[in-house]
Amino acid sequence: MEYLDITDKKTEGIIKICLENKTLIPVIGAGYTAGEKNKTGSVPNGDQFKEVMISTITSSSPALQTHVDQLHKRSFSQIAELYMNKDIVPRSRVKEDIEQNFLGVKLEERKKDFLKIEWPYIYTLNIDDAIEENSKYTKVLPYLKLSEKARSFRCIYKIHGDATHEILYDEKTSLIFSSSQYIRSLIKNESMLLFLKTDLIENNVLFIGCSLRDEIDLLYSIVGQDETPSNASRRIYVTTKKPDPIRELDLKTYNINTVILTPDYDTFYSKIIDIKDKSKEKEKDRLERFLFKGVNNLEAVKNINIDFILKSEYKFNEKPHYITVPNF
């Protein structure tokens, strides 16, 4: 596993090449939107929403109110199993929680600028509306068979479902929170996971704000690969803290081969945006030499025009970007 610092020239060079070749695909997790403003307050992180679920479970099911301590000892997916059970929590209560916590998300400017980078497309593990409400990406929902044409659109693939869809439609939930929902998604969401699997083999993947813990569908896309990912491709994990040996083993399970260390995420976003801006300027400079600005009419002087037409002695570089024509 290779460790890179976000401020190193080597890191800049790697990111620059990936951006120019359009082979860097972001996978955005809960850390990206946690703490951002929403309709009623701020978007919760995983631990905070676990508390929301426990509160809703105990208020909806009096029999469980005396077992709060036991509930707190359970994992997020175990709590979600109870929370998404309509015999324990009414669907209407789930919709209320989803609306209050995951809609109307307003991203801070650095994150908006990060989305303005022309990524080919983005995957997200989040159900909130942050990306689609703060950018021009087309939302793609799970459990639908995707056309190859999808690759020609700038899409946001919502692997774990969509809060707006959950609230608008009275049908079976498409959210993926619990273990049983993860398992179901391996079959029902095969089309989107196949897209992800292809990217993990062929492209460079950038994991931002992802815990990479208990992500069964991601593991399926990685471990279930028939082909070995190219050694030249990078699965990049961004973090503010260097992983300890145990955490490093966890990351290797997800085929992470590159870790980018950053003092904070604002620094990371700013650096990526800066790399992209510099790349655009260099591209502009390269194209500048071919820019057509107009027509250059030679002076109506006989010898100058004869030299231009017959002797090829005219200095063409005296007025670059112009087409020179004789004048009689």
C-alpha positions as CSV (number, residue, x, y, z in Angstrom):
1,M,0.0,0.0,0.0
2,E,1.4,3.4,-1.0
3,Y,0.9,6.4,1.2
4,L,0.9,9.9,-0.3
5,D,0.6,13.4,1.2
6,I,-2.0,15.7,-0.5
7,T,0.7,18.4,-0.7
8,D,3.4,16.3,-2.4
9,K,4.3,16.9,-6.1
10,K,3.9,13.1,-6.8
11,T,0.3,13.2,-5.5
12,E,-0.4,16.2,-7.7
13,G,1.1,14.5,-10.7
14,I,-1.0,11.3,-10.2
15,I,-4.2,13.2,-9.7
16,K,-3.4,15.5,-12.7
17,I,-2.9,12.6,-15.1
18,C,-6.1,10.8,-13.9
19,L,-8.2,14.0,-14.3
20,E,-6.8,14.7,-17.7
21,N,-7.5,11.1,-18.9
22,K,-11.0,11.2,-17.2
23,T,-10.2,7.9,-15.5
24,L,-10.8,9.1,-11.9
25,I,-14.2,8.1,-10.5
26,P,-15.3,9.4,-7.0
27,V,-17.2,7.2,-4.6
28,I,-18.7,9.5,-2.0
29,G,-19.7,8.4,1.5
30,A,-21.4,9.8,4.6
31,G,-18.4,11.9,5.6
32,Y,-18.9,14.1,2.6
33,T,-22.3,15.5,3.8
34,A,-22.3,14.9,7.5
35,G,-22.7,18.2,9.3
36,E,-23.9,20.1,6.3
37,K,-27.1,22.1,6.7
38,N,-30.4,20.5,5.8
39,K,-34.1,21.4,6.1
40,T,-34.2,21.2,9.9
41,G,-30.6,21.3,11.1
42,S,-27.7,19.3,9.8
43,V,-27.1,16.0,8.1
44,P,-26.3,13.3,10.7
45,N,-23.3,11.0,10.4
46,G,-23.7,7.2,10.9
47,D,-23.5,7.2,14.7
48,Q,-25.9,10.1,14.9
49,F,-28.5,8.5,12.7
50,K,-28.2,5.3,14.6
51,E,-29.4,7.3,17.7
52,V,-32.3,8.7,15.6
53,M,-33.3,5.1,14.7
54,I,-33.0,3.9,18.3
55,S,-35.2,6.8,19.4
56,T,-37.8,6.1,16.8
57,I,-37.8,2.3,17.5
58,T,-38.3,2.8,21.3
59,S,-41.0,5.5,20.8
60,S,-42.8,3.3,18.3
61,S,-42.5,0.0,20.3
62,P,-43.0,0.4,24.0
63,A,-41.9,-3.2,24.6
64,L,-38.4,-2.2,23.6
65,Q,-38.1,0.9,25.7
66,T,-36.5,-1.0,28.6
67,H,-33.9,-2.4,26.3
68,V,-32.2,0.8,25.2
69,D,-28.8,-0.2,26.5
70,Q,-28.9,-3.4,24.5
71,L,-29.9,-1.5,21.4
72,H,-26.9,0.9,21.8
73,K,-24.6,-2.1,21.7
74,R,-25.8,-3.2,18.3
75,S,-24.3,-2.2,15.0
76,F,-25.8,0.3,12.6
77,S,-27.1,-2.5,10.3
78,Q,-28.6,-4.4,13.2
79,I,-30.5,-1.4,14.4
80,A,-31.6,-0.7,10.8
81,E,-33.0,-4.2,10.6
82,L,-35.4,-3.3,13.4
83,Y,-36.0,0.3,12.2
84,M,-37.0,-0.8,8.6
85,N,-39.3,-3.5,10.0
86,K,-42.8,-2.0,9.5
87,D,-44.2,-4.2,12.3
88,I,-41.9,-2.3,14.7
89,V,-41.7,1.2,13.1
90,P,-44.5,2.5,10.9
91,R,-43.4,3.5,7.4
92,S,-44.7,7.0,8.0
93,R,-42.3,7.5,10.9
94,V,-39.4,6.3,8.8
95,K,-40.4,8.8,6.1
96,E,-40.5,11.6,8.7
97,D,-37.0,10.8,9.8
98,I,-35.7,10.6,6.3
99,E,-37.3,14.0,5.3
100,Q,-36.0,15.8,8.4
101,N,-32.4,14.5,8.1
102,F,-31.6,14.0,4.4
103,L,-33.5,16.6,2.3
104,G,-32.7,20.2,1.4
105,V,-28.9,19.8,1.9
106,K,-26.8,22.9,1.3
107,L,-23.2,22.2,0.6
108,E,-20.4,24.6,1.5
109,E,-18.7,26.3,-1.4
110,R,-15.5,24.1,-1.5
111,K,-17.7,21.0,-1.9
112,K,-19.8,22.6,-4.6
113,D,-16.6,23.5,-6.5
114,F,-15.4,19.9,-6.1
115,L,-18.6,18.8,-7.9
116,K,-18.0,21.3,-10.7
117,I,-14.9,19.3,-11.7
118,E,-16.1,17.4,-14.8
119,W,-16.1,13.9,-13.3
120,P,-17.4,11.4,-15.8
121,Y,-19.9,10.3,-13.2
122,I,-20.0,9.8,-9.4
123,Y,-21.1,6.9,-7.1
124,T,-22.5,7.7,-3.7
125,L,-23.4,5.6,-0.7
126,N,-25.5,8.5,0.7
127,I,-29.3,8.7,0.4
128,D,-29.4,12.5,0.9
129,D,-30.0,15.0,-1.9
130,A,-26.7,17.0,-1.5
131,I,-25.1,16.1,-4.8
132,E,-28.0,16.4,-7.2
133,E,-29.3,19.6,-5.5
134,N,-25.9,21.3,-5.6
135,S,-24.7,20.2,-9.1
136,K,-26.0,19.2,-12.5
137,Y,-25.6,15.4,-12.2
138,T,-28.5,13.2,-13.2
139,K,-29.7,11.0,-10.4
140,V,-29.8,7.2,-11.0
141,L,-31.7,5.0,-8.6
142,P,-30.8,1.4,-7.5
143,Y,-32.8,-1.7,-8.6
144,L,-33.3,-0.5,-12.2
145,K,-31.6,-2.1,-15.2
146,L,-29.2,0.4,-16.6
147,S,-28.7,1.0,-20.3
148,E,-25.1,1.3,-21.7
149,K,-26.3,4.8,-22.7
150,A,-26.1,5.7,-19.0
151,R,-22.3,6.1,-19.4
152,S,-22.8,9.0,-21.8
153,F,-24.6,11.0,-19.1
154,R,-23.0,12.7,-16.1
155,C,-24.8,10.6,-13.5
156,I,-24.8,10.3,-9.8
157,Y,-25.3,6.6,-9.0
158,K,-27.1,6.3,-5.7
159,I,-26.1,2.8,-4.6
160,H,-28.0,2.8,-1.3
161,G,-31.1,4.5,-2.5
162,D,-32.6,8.0,-2.5
163,A,-34.4,9.9,0.3
164,T,-36.7,11.9,-2.1
165,H,-37.8,8.7,-3.8
166,E,-38.5,7.1,-0.5
167,I,-40.8,9.9,0.6
168,L,-42.6,10.4,-2.7
169,Y,-43.7,6.8,-3.3
170,D,-45.7,4.3,-1.2
171,E,-44.0,1.2,-2.4
172,K,-41.4,-1.2,-1.0
173,T,-38.4,0.7,0.3
174,S,-35.4,1.0,-2.0
175,L,-33.1,2.1,0.8
176,I,-30.2,-0.1,1.7
177,F,-29.5,0.2,5.5
178,S,-29.8,-3.2,7.0
179,S,-27.9,-6.5,6.4
180,S,-30.9,-8.1,4.7
181,Q,-31.3,-5.1,2.4
182,Y,-27.6,-5.3,1.6
183,I,-28.0,-9.0,0.7
184,R,-31.1,-8.3,-1.4
185,S,-29.2,-5.6,-3.3
186,L,-26.6,-8.1,-4.5
187,I,-29.3,-9.5,-6.7
188,K,-31.8,-6.8,-7.3
189,N,-29.2,-4.0,-7.7
190,E,-26.9,-6.1,-9.9
191,S,-27.0,-3.7,-12.8
192,M,-25.5,-0.8,-10.9
193,L,-23.1,-3.0,-9.0
194,L,-21.8,-4.3,-12.3
195,F,-21.0,-0.8,-13.4
196,L,-19.1,-0.2,-10.2
197,K,-17.3,-3.5,-10.6
198,T,-16.2,-2.5,-14.1
199,D,-14.8,0.8,-12.7
200,L,-12.9,-1.0,-9.9
201,I,-11.2,-3.1,-12.6
202,E,-10.6,-0.6,-15.3
203,N,-10.5,2.9,-13.8
204,N,-9.0,4.8,-10.8
205,V,-11.4,5.0,-7.9
206,L,-11.4,7.8,-5.3
207,F,-13.1,6.9,-2.0
208,I,-14.1,10.1,-0.1
209,G,-15.9,10.2,3.2
210,C,-16.3,6.4,3.2
211,S,-15.7,4.3,6.3
212,L,-15.3,1.1,4.2
213,R,-16.7,-0.9,7.0
214,D,-19.5,-3.5,6.6
215,E,-20.2,-2.3,3.0
216,I,-21.4,-5.7,1.8
217,D,-22.3,-4.5,-1.7
218,L,-18.9,-2.8,-2.2
219,L,-17.1,-6.0,-1.0
220,Y,-19.2,-8.0,-3.4
221,S,-18.2,-5.8,-6.3
222,I,-14.5,-6.2,-5.3
223,V,-14.2,-9.8,-4.1
224,G,-16.7,-11.0,-6.7
225,Q,-14.5,-9.8,-9.6
226,D,-13.6,-12.5,-12.1
227,E,-10.8,-10.2,-13.4
228,T,-7.9,-8.9,-11.4
229,P,-7.7,-5.0,-11.3
230,S,-4.9,-3.6,-13.2
231,N,-1.7,-2.9,-11.2
232,A,-1.6,0.5,-12.9
233,S,-5.0,1.5,-11.6
234,R,-5.4,3.0,-8.2
235,R,-8.1,2.5,-5.5
236,I,-7.5,5.6,-3.5
237,Y,-8.7,6.1,0.1
238,V,-8.6,9.7,1.5
239,T,-8.2,10.1,5.2
240,T,-7.0,12.7,7.8
241,K,-5.3,10.0,9.9
242,K,-2.8,7.4,8.9
243,P,-4.4,3.9,9.3
244,D,-3.0,1.6,12.0
245,P,-2.0,-1.9,10.9
246,I,-5.4,-3.4,11.6
247,R,-7.2,-0.6,9.7
248,E,-4.7,-1.1,6.9
249,L,-5.8,-4.8,6.6
250,D,-9.4,-3.6,6.5
251,L,-8.6,-1.3,3.6
252,K,-6.7,-4.1,1.7
253,T,-9.9,-6.1,1.9
254,Y,-11.4,-3.4,-0.3
255,N,-8.4,-3.6,-2.7
256,I,-7.2,-0.1,-1.6
257,N,-3.7,0.3,-2.8
258,T,-3.2,4.1,-2.3
259,V,-3.9,6.2,0.8
260,I,-3.9,10.0,0.5
261,L,-3.3,11.7,3.8
262,T,-4.6,15.2,4.2
263,P,-4.7,17.5,7.3
264,D,-8.4,18.1,6.7
265,Y,-10.9,17.7,4.0
266,D,-11.1,21.4,3.0
267,T,-7.4,21.1,2.2
268,F,-8.1,18.0,0.1
269,Y,-10.9,19.6,-1.9
270,S,-9.0,22.8,-2.4
271,K,-5.9,20.9,-3.7
272,I,-8.0,18.8,-6.1
273,I,-9.7,21.9,-7.5
274,D,-6.4,23.7,-7.8
275,I,-4.9,20.7,-9.8
276,K,-7.9,20.8,-12.1
277,D,-7.7,24.5,-12.6
278,K,-4.0,24.4,-13.4
279,S,-4.6,21.5,-15.9
280,K,-7.3,23.7,-17.6
281,E,-4.9,26.6,-17.9
282,K,-2.2,24.4,-19.5
283,E,-4.8,23.0,-21.9
284,K,-5.8,26.5,-22.8
285,D,-2.2,27.5,-23.4
286,R,-1.7,24.5,-25.7
287,L,-4.8,25.4,-27.7
288,E,-3.9,29.0,-27.8
289,R,-1.3,28.5,-30.6
290,F,-4.1,27.3,-32.9
291,L,-6.5,30.1,-32.1
292,F,-7.7,32.0,-35.2
293,K,-8.0,35.8,-34.5
294,G,-8.6,37.2,-38.0
295,V,-7.2,38.1,-41.4
296,N,-4.0,40.0,-41.9
297,N,-4.0,42.0,-45.2
298,L,-0.5,42.7,-46.5
299,E,0.4,46.3,-47.4
300,A,-0.3,47.3,-51.0
301,V,3.5,47.2,-51.7
302,K,4.5,45.3,-54.9
303,N,7.7,43.7,-53.5
304,I,6.1,42.5,-50.3
305,N,3.3,40.8,-52.2
306,I,5.6,39.2,-54.7
307,D,7.8,37.8,-51.9
308,F,4.7,36.4,-50.2
309,I,3.4,34.7,-53.3
310,L,6.5,33.6,-55.3
311,K,9.5,33.5,-53.0
312,S,8.1,32.3,-49.7
313,E,10.2,34.9,-48.0
314,Y,7.5,36.4,-46.0
315,K,7.9,36.0,-42.2
316,F,4.7,34.1,-41.2
317,N,5.4,34.4,-37.5
318,E,5.1,38.2,-37.5
319,K,1.4,37.9,-36.9
320,P,0.5,34.5,-35.4
321,H,-3.2,33.5,-35.2
322,Y,-4.0,35.4,-38.4
323,I,-4.5,34.3,-42.0
324,T,-2.3,36.4,-44.2
325,V,-3.6,37.4,-47.7
326,P,-1.9,39.4,-50.4
327,N,-3.1,42.9,-51.3
328,F,-3.0,44.2,-54.9
